[in-house]
Each structure stands twice: as C-alpha cells, then as structure tokens.
Amino acid sequence: MVGITGSIAAYKTILIVRLLVKNGAEVKVVMTQAAKDFVTPLTLSTLSKNPVIVDLFEERSWSNHVMLGRWADLMLIAPLSCNTLGKMANGLCDNMLLATYLSATCPVVVAPAMDEDMWHHPVTAENLSKLAGFGNSIIPVESGELAEPETIIRYIDENFFQTKDLKGKRVLVTAGPTYEAIDPVRFIGNHSSGKMGIAISTELVKRGALVDLVLGPSVLNKNIPGVKLHKVQTAAEMFQACQSIFPNADIAIMSAAVADYTPAVYADEKIKKNGEILHVELTKTKDILKSLGEQKKKGQILVGFALETTNEKDYALNKLNSKNADLIVLNSLNDEGAGFGHDTNKVTIFEKGGQELAYERKPKQQVAKDIVDRVVNMMHV
C-alpha cells in the first residue's frame, strides 16, 4: 500500500507505483486531500489498476482503513510531508491516510520530503525519532528532498522482501580482468571493469550467501560488506585462488575476463623501442572454468560466462558442454549497452537441461538478480 501526502515531491510517487507494479506487487493508493494538488487520483488509479482512496467518509470507506491496514504486506508513505509527520508522531487521525496508518498491522516505511529549513528544524528531528521509536522504518535523506524512486524500491526490496534462499551457502565469484605482464611497465589485458561480478557478489550476500570474490586488477577494487575479497593480478594467480576456494564452495560463478594467453618470457627490464616490429611469444593460460568443471562434485553448481562477437549461441553451447558447466551466461559485444565497462548488460542464459532464457538490457544489478535466480532454481531441480 502506498500513502501520498501533500508535497511537491508527490510527482515521484507516480514512478514508485509504476515500479512496484512492474515488479509484481499489487498496489493500493491512499492520498490526502492536499496530495491531490500535486498528482491526480486518475493517474495513480490507472497505474495501480485499483481505485485510489482519498476521503474517510466516502461510501464504504469508513471501514476500509481497517481492511487496508490488515490487507497490506507493507505500507509505504512517500512523500511524507512535515504536516503528516507531525500528525503521525502524535497519534492524530483526521484523514483516511492517518486512519489506515493507525490500523496497519504490517511494517510501515516512510520517505520524508519537505523544505530544507523544515527538514533541519529540531521538531522534525524529534518527530522522526518518535516515528522510528514506534517501529517505523525511515528512508534517509540528506537535505529534505525525497529519495529517488529507484532508491526507495531498492530499500523496500532489500529490507522486507529479499529472500535468504542462499543462507549459509558458500559461493566463489571471479570478476574483472587479468593483466599478463610483458615487462615491468607493459601488460596484456582487456577492458573488463569487474562491475558484473561485483553486482553478482552483492546480490549473493543479500540472499544470505558467504561469498569469496576473486577480483582482478579492477578500478572498482573496494571492500564489499559481507564479501571476502581476494585480490589477484594474473590468470595464474586467479587459477590458484580458485583451486584453493572451489573444493569448499557450493556454487562457483566465473564472470572474470581471464586472459587466454600470457607472455612466454617476462622481461625484467623495460623493453626498449628498437626496430619496427616487436615479437612477443605467447603461451596459453590454464583454463579455470574447465579445471573446475573437471573437479566438480555432485551438488556443486558451476556457472561460466561467454562474451562473444560472432556465432554467439554456438560458442556458448560449446562452452556449456565442453567445460562441464551447469549454466553459461552469454553477452554479445554486438548488443548496445552490453559487455565491458557498461552499467547495463543484456544476457542470454543457457542451462544444462536445455533451457535458453533471453533477457532485455537491464542495469547490471538486475542482471545479477536474474542470474542468481536461475542458480537458485537449479538448486531445487
């Protein structure tokens, strides 16, 4: 259930309702009279596919606040105005929204929005403290402006609806590139940022997993709460780390872009520019995914990635079978917004049982959720 109060930030609630519905929620909206000055009930009823309730004494509405308070799994009040905040903090009940709030048996989340001077007034801080003391959750803001819709949806998902379906499971994740040194200043590498693997690690932690992240030399080299970070540079170092971690892992997700070749000879000194052509002899690196596939025990799930430019599906299926993987995540550099460096990705997932699932382009955090969902599904097959 979404409650809307009189604030200029009410326009953001249109997107909040849309995102909730898109994510599969059934949404009912309760508005104050003041909120109607900023957003229309018609817009919200169209988006929510339910009538919008405003007046306490409309036909059949007197009992609705009790039914609504018991019906909802969560009550979100966004935006929460300074006026309604004061009423909630002091138990006032002069409109349908407040009556529903006082009848609610579900968790209540509020997203404040008000003038910056109001936000910093000590009475506001006191009222917010009261609200928190009543057990309500408050989505924090810095200057009084309503949090962005995506932030609100993410907060709700992470704090109220995120299932812990991987609680206690140990997961190995690889991410980022590897750098294969030619001399002290030069290397062979690629453009992988590590964003996809970090997003996957974050999603796994949300769902209760114990994550070991083996991360190549990414610019995103930072600590992630709940993730044990193993920093590596080369394909050989990543191979050794995976060999050490995998025997005790329930799941391994190999999203790193590991170099296929490494210089056969490392020059201890910087190679000088002599002549028109420099010959660098390369030798194959160890195939981490294939090695783990050969070691895989019953019950372990192995996920590989394939970044291709031609014959994408054929290469992905060959990788699935030849590496003894359970699932291959394919993305193509031919797809806009997919591949290295982007905040979005567009993937197709191929599963050992023959399933092929194509997804639209999404932010990588949402792609991570899709991938983890398929892993969880595979655990229960």
Number of C-alpha atoms within 10 A of each C-alpha: 21 25 26 28 29 24 24 18 23 24 15 16 21 16 16 20 24 17 16 19 15 12 11 8 14 15 22 21 24 26 25 21 16 13 23 17 13 16 22 15 18 12 12 23 17 12 18 22 14 13 15 20 20 22 16 20 12 11 9 9 15 14 13 20 24 17 14 21 20 15 16 19 17 20 25 22 25 27 28 25 28 23 13 21 20 19 15 20 18 12 13 13 15 11 17 24 26 22 22 24 22 16 16 21 17 16 14 21 24 24 21 26 26 21 14 12 10 16 20 14 10 10 13 18 13 13 18 22 14 17 21 15 11 11 11 17 18 18 16 14 14 10 14 19 18 26 19 15 19 12 13 20 15 13 15 18 14 14 11 12 12 14 13 13 14 20 14 13 17 20 26 24 27 28 28 29 26 29 20 22 19 22 15 12 11 13 16 14 19 14 13 23 24 24 23 27 24 27 18 27 30 20 23 27 20 20 19 18 23 22 24 23 26 27 26 28 19 19 11 13 15 11 9 13 11 16 19 15 17 14 17 21 18 22 25 19 15 24 20 13 19 25 15 11 17 21 14 13 20 22 23 25 27 25 27 26 23 28 20 15 16 25 18 13 13 15 14 10 10 12 13 7 8 7 6 5 7 10 5 12 11 13 12 11 17 18 16 19 24 17 15 21 22 11 14 20 11 7 9 18 21 26 25 27 22 24 19 16 12 11 9 17 18 10 15 24 19 12 19 25 15 12 21 21 24 19 29 29 23 22 23 21 16 12 13 12 17 21 23 21 14 15 15 19 26 22 25 20 23 22 21 15 10 9 9 13 12 12 12 10 16 16 17 21 21 16 22 21 17 17 22 19 15 14 20 15 10 15 14 6 6
